[in-house]
Amino acid sequence: MKRSLGLAALLGLAVLTACESETKAIKGDGEQMNMSHDHHTAHGPAKTNGAEASTHNHGGGQTGELQEKDVNVSWTYADGQAPEAGVDTKITMAFTHDGKAIESFETTHEQKEHLIIVSKDLSYFHHIHPEYQGGGVFEVNNRFPAGGDYKLIADFVPEGGGAMNKSAWLQVKGAPLPAAPVKPDGERVKTVDGLRVTLDFDRLAAGQELMLTYTIEDAETGAPVTDLQPYLGAVGHVVILSEDAEQYLHVHPMDEKGSGPKAEFMTTFPHAGIYKIWGQFQRDGRVITVPFVVNVP
């Protein structure tokens, strides 16, 4: 009996290992965002070097020996120069663990890394996919539309770890655009690229699991749209950020094989407040991004 208890204690210690680390960034500190991965939940809240929270839902929580706190990301922009608006900026991310490059990454929803870029006022949103260069390094070009502050969120699954993300703030040179207020929509119906998209909730409250339901119709005829194409292996994807860009949720659909007119996503808003939600769908080879702003009580 004593021998069994001693063995169980040793096994428990072997599993519960994690150490804190900081992520540094050129022109901005790297940030780590909490998340729980679930195909019908969301990427979840997390703190990053002094500012950040995020939530990750599409897979089942962080598993494996490699923990998010043990992973560092070094961000480099424009080969070490100051990024400027209106020109292509190369973004380089080097992922390490205990000072060594992370060599292998899982492919999730057809990509090894998803990179979300938003302006400080959330008026600009870009979901892109850096290319893996080997040796733990990813690269991608992005053209920032105006000067100002941007948040970059790297979403990835290293081999031996669970779904995780790291983020950084970046300051871009150039004339800024006037800040757009993040105001809740009075009506959750938008027309984008000939589609009328309605967003409904079964309930809207912080700290409770809830369902987001998108209904997609032809804007001219009102006919239900049933020919949505898979986008990154699913009927759609949803990214959610709090007004201050500190809470991040990346949500995948309940039924990834769906084709419309409805697409359902389940998540939990971590705190009360204003959130911006981007739903992304594909039809006729085009990706359609539909933004909504909600006030979560």
C-alpha positions as CSV (number, residue, x, y, z in Angstrom):
1,M,0.0,0.0,0.0
2,K,2.8,2.5,1.0
3,R,4.7,1.5,-2.1
4,S,1.7,2.3,-4.3
5,L,1.1,5.7,-2.7
6,G,4.8,6.6,-3.2
7,L,4.7,5.7,-6.8
8,A,1.5,7.8,-7.4
9,A,3.2,10.8,-5.7
10,L,6.2,10.5,-8.0
11,L,4.0,10.3,-11.1
12,G,2.1,13.4,-9.9
13,L,5.3,15.4,-9.6
14,A,6.4,14.3,-13.0
15,V,3.2,15.7,-14.6
16,L,3.0,19.0,-12.7
17,T,6.0,20.9,-14.0
18,A,5.9,24.4,-15.5
19,C,8.0,27.4,-15.3
20,E,7.3,31.1,-16.0
21,S,9.1,32.9,-18.8
22,E,8.8,36.2,-20.6
23,T,8.5,36.8,-24.3
24,K,10.4,39.8,-25.7
25,A,9.5,41.7,-28.8
26,I,11.1,44.3,-30.9
27,K,8.9,47.4,-30.7
28,G,6.7,45.6,-28.2
29,D,6.7,43.0,-25.5
30,G,5.5,39.5,-26.3
31,E,2.3,38.4,-24.5
32,Q,0.9,35.1,-23.5
33,M,-2.8,34.6,-23.6
34,N,-4.7,32.1,-21.5
35,M,-6.6,29.6,-23.5
36,S,-8.6,26.4,-23.4
37,H,-8.8,24.5,-26.7
38,D,-12.2,23.1,-27.6
39,H,-13.9,22.6,-30.9
40,H,-17.0,24.1,-29.4
41,T,-15.4,26.5,-27.0
42,A,-12.8,29.2,-27.5
43,H,-9.2,30.4,-27.1
44,G,-9.3,31.7,-23.6
45,P,-8.1,34.5,-21.4
46,A,-4.4,34.9,-20.6
47,K,-2.0,37.5,-19.3
48,T,1.0,38.6,-21.4
49,N,3.9,40.7,-20.3
50,G,1.9,43.3,-18.5
51,A,-1.3,43.4,-20.5
52,E,-3.0,40.5,-21.9
53,A,-5.6,37.9,-21.7
54,S,-7.0,35.4,-24.2
55,T,-9.1,32.4,-24.6
56,H,-8.7,29.5,-27.0
57,N,-11.5,27.1,-27.8
58,H,-11.3,24.3,-30.3
59,G,-9.7,21.3,-29.1
60,G,-9.8,20.2,-25.5
61,G,-7.5,22.2,-23.2
62,Q,-3.8,22.3,-23.0
63,T,-2.3,18.8,-23.0
64,G,1.2,17.4,-23.4
65,E,4.4,18.0,-21.5
66,L,5.2,21.4,-23.2
67,Q,3.4,24.2,-21.4
68,E,2.5,27.6,-22.7
69,K,4.6,29.4,-20.0
70,D,7.7,27.5,-21.1
71,V,7.4,28.8,-24.7
72,N,9.1,32.0,-25.7
73,V,8.6,34.0,-28.9
74,S,11.0,36.6,-30.3
75,W,9.4,39.0,-32.7
76,T,11.3,40.9,-35.4
77,Y,9.8,43.3,-37.9
78,A,11.1,44.6,-41.2
79,D,14.5,42.9,-40.6
80,G,15.0,45.1,-37.5
81,Q,13.9,48.4,-39.0
82,A,11.0,50.5,-37.9
83,P,7.8,49.2,-39.6
84,E,6.0,51.7,-41.9
85,A,2.4,52.0,-43.0
86,G,1.6,51.3,-46.6
87,V,4.5,49.0,-47.4
88,D,5.0,45.3,-46.9
89,T,6.5,44.6,-43.5
90,K,8.2,41.2,-42.9
91,I,7.2,39.7,-39.6
92,T,9.5,37.1,-38.2
93,M,8.6,34.9,-35.1
94,A,11.2,32.6,-33.6
95,F,9.7,30.0,-31.1
96,T,12.0,28.6,-28.4
97,H,11.8,26.4,-25.3
98,D,14.5,26.4,-22.7
99,G,16.7,28.4,-25.1
100,K,16.3,25.8,-27.9
101,A,14.3,26.2,-31.1
102,I,10.9,24.4,-31.2
103,E,11.4,22.3,-34.4
104,S,7.9,20.8,-34.9
105,F,4.4,22.2,-34.9
106,E,1.1,20.5,-35.4
107,T,-1.1,21.4,-38.3
108,T,-4.4,22.8,-37.0
109,H,-7.2,23.8,-39.4
110,E,-4.8,23.3,-42.3
111,Q,-2.0,25.6,-41.0
112,K,0.9,25.4,-38.6
113,E,0.3,29.0,-37.4
114,H,-2.6,31.4,-37.5
115,L,-1.6,35.1,-37.0
116,I,-4.3,37.6,-36.0
117,I,-3.5,41.3,-36.5
118,V,-5.7,44.1,-35.2
119,S,-5.4,47.8,-34.8
120,K,-5.7,49.3,-31.3
121,D,-9.3,50.4,-32.0
122,L,-10.1,47.0,-33.6
123,S,-11.2,48.7,-36.8
124,Y,-8.5,46.7,-38.7
125,F,-8.5,42.9,-38.6
126,H,-6.4,40.5,-40.6
127,H,-6.2,36.7,-40.2
128,I,-3.1,35.4,-42.0
129,H,-0.8,32.3,-42.0
130,P,2.9,32.7,-41.7
131,E,5.1,30.1,-43.5
132,Y,7.3,27.8,-41.5
133,Q,11.0,28.3,-42.3
134,G,12.3,25.6,-40.1
135,G,14.3,25.9,-36.9
136,G,11.3,27.3,-35.0
137,V,11.0,30.3,-37.3
138,F,7.9,31.6,-39.1
139,E,7.7,34.5,-41.5
140,V,4.9,36.5,-43.2
141,N,4.5,39.9,-44.9
142,N,1.8,42.3,-43.9
143,R,0.9,45.8,-45.2
144,F,-0.4,47.9,-42.3
145,P,-3.0,50.4,-43.6
146,A,-2.0,53.3,-41.3
147,G,0.4,54.4,-38.6
148,G,-0.4,53.5,-35.0
149,D,-0.4,50.6,-32.5
150,Y,-1.3,47.0,-33.6
151,K,-1.7,43.8,-31.7
152,L,-0.3,40.6,-33.2
153,I,-1.5,37.2,-31.8
154,A,0.3,34.0,-32.9
155,D,-1.9,31.0,-32.5
156,F,-0.1,27.6,-32.7
157,V,0.3,24.1,-31.3
158,P,3.9,23.0,-30.8
159,E,4.6,19.2,-30.9
160,G,4.3,17.8,-27.4
161,G,2.1,20.7,-26.2
162,G,-1.5,21.9,-26.5
163,A,-3.0,24.9,-28.3
164,M,-1.5,28.1,-27.2
165,N,-0.9,31.7,-28.3
166,K,1.6,34.5,-27.8
167,S,1.1,38.1,-28.7
168,A,2.9,41.5,-28.9
169,W,2.1,45.1,-29.5
170,L,3.7,46.8,-32.5
171,Q,4.0,50.5,-33.3
172,V,3.9,51.3,-37.0
173,K,5.2,54.6,-38.4
174,G,3.0,56.8,-40.5
175,A,-0.1,59.0,-40.4
176,P,-2.7,57.3,-38.1
177,L,-6.4,57.1,-39.0
178,P,-8.9,58.7,-36.6
179,A,-9.7,56.2,-33.9
180,A,-13.1,54.5,-34.4
181,P,-15.2,53.9,-31.3
182,V,-15.9,50.3,-30.4
183,K,-19.7,50.7,-30.1
184,P,-22.2,47.8,-29.6
185,D,-24.4,47.2,-32.6
186,G,-28.0,48.1,-32.1
187,E,-29.1,45.4,-34.5
188,R,-27.0,42.2,-35.1
189,V,-27.6,42.0,-38.8
190,K,-25.0,42.9,-41.4
191,T,-24.8,42.8,-45.2
192,V,-21.4,41.8,-46.6
193,D,-20.6,40.9,-50.2
194,G,-24.3,40.2,-51.1
195,L,-25.0,38.1,-47.9
196,R,-27.2,39.1,-45.0
197,V,-25.7,37.7,-41.9
198,T,-27.6,37.6,-38.5
199,L,-25.9,36.8,-35.2
200,D,-28.0,35.4,-32.4
201,F,-27.2,34.2,-28.8
202,D,-29.1,31.7,-26.8
203,R,-28.1,34.0,-23.9
204,L,-25.6,36.8,-23.4
205,A,-23.7,36.8,-20.0
206,A,-20.1,36.6,-18.8
207,G,-18.8,33.4,-17.3
208,Q,-21.4,31.2,-18.8
209,E,-21.1,28.8,-21.8
210,L,-23.3,30.1,-24.5
211,M,-24.1,29.5,-28.2
212,L,-23.5,31.9,-31.1
213,T,-25.6,31.2,-34.1
214,Y,-25.0,32.8,-37.5
215,T,-27.8,32.7,-40.1
216,I,-26.7,33.5,-43.6
217,E,-29.1,34.5,-46.4
218,D,-28.9,36.0,-49.8
219,A,-29.2,39.8,-49.2
220,E,-31.3,40.3,-52.4
221,T,-33.7,37.4,-52.3
222,G,-33.7,36.3,-48.7
223,A,-33.0,32.8,-49.7
224,P,-31.0,30.7,-47.2
225,V,-27.4,30.1,-48.2
226,T,-26.6,26.4,-48.3
227,D,-23.4,26.4,-50.3
228,L,-20.8,27.7,-47.9
229,Q,-17.4,26.2,-48.6
230,P,-14.9,24.9,-46.0
231,Y,-12.6,27.7,-44.8
232,L,-9.5,26.2,-43.2
233,G,-11.3,22.9,-42.9
234,A,-14.5,24.1,-41.3
235,V,-17.7,25.9,-42.2
236,G,-16.4,29.0,-40.4
237,H,-14.2,30.5,-37.8
238,V,-14.9,33.1,-35.1
239,V,-12.3,35.4,-33.4
240,I,-13.4,37.5,-30.4
241,L,-11.4,40.3,-28.7
242,S,-12.4,42.5,-25.8
243,E,-12.4,46.2,-26.3
244,D,-8.9,46.6,-24.9
245,A,-7.7,43.6,-26.9
246,E,-6.7,41.8,-23.7
247,Q,-9.2,38.9,-23.9
248,Y,-8.9,36.7,-27.0
249,L,-11.1,33.9,-28.0
250,H,-10.8,31.8,-31.2
251,V,-13.8,29.7,-31.7
252,H,-14.5,26.8,-34.1
253,P,-17.9,25.5,-35.1
254,M,-20.0,22.8,-33.5
255,D,-20.5,21.2,-36.9
256,E,-17.3,21.7,-39.0
257,K,-18.9,20.0,-42.0
258,G,-21.8,22.3,-42.3
259,S,-22.5,24.4,-45.4
260,G,-25.2,26.9,-44.1
261,P,-27.5,28.6,-43.7
262,K,-26.7,28.3,-40.0
263,A,-23.3,28.0,-38.2
264,E,-23.2,27.4,-34.5
265,F,-20.3,28.2,-32.1
266,M,-20.0,27.7,-28.4
267,T,-17.9,29.8,-26.1
268,T,-17.6,31.6,-22.8
269,F,-17.0,35.3,-22.4
270,P,-14.5,35.5,-19.5
271,H,-15.6,39.0,-18.2
272,A,-18.4,41.5,-18.6
273,G,-17.7,44.3,-21.1
274,I,-17.6,45.2,-24.8
275,Y,-16.3,42.6,-27.3
276,K,-15.8,42.7,-31.0
277,I,-16.6,39.5,-32.9
278,W,-15.4,38.6,-36.4
279,G,-17.1,35.7,-38.2
280,Q,-15.3,34.3,-41.2
281,F,-16.9,32.2,-43.9
282,Q,-16.1,31.2,-47.5
283,R,-18.4,31.2,-50.5
284,D,-17.5,31.0,-54.2
285,G,-13.8,31.0,-53.3
286,R,-14.0,34.3,-51.4
287,V,-13.5,34.7,-47.6
288,I,-16.2,36.8,-46.1
289,T,-15.5,38.6,-42.8
290,V,-18.4,39.8,-40.8
291,P,-17.8,42.0,-37.7
292,F,-20.2,42.6,-34.8
293,V,-19.8,44.4,-31.5
294,V,-21.6,43.2,-28.4
295,N,-21.9,44.4,-24.8
296,V,-21.7,41.3,-22.5
297,P,-23.3,41.9,-19.1
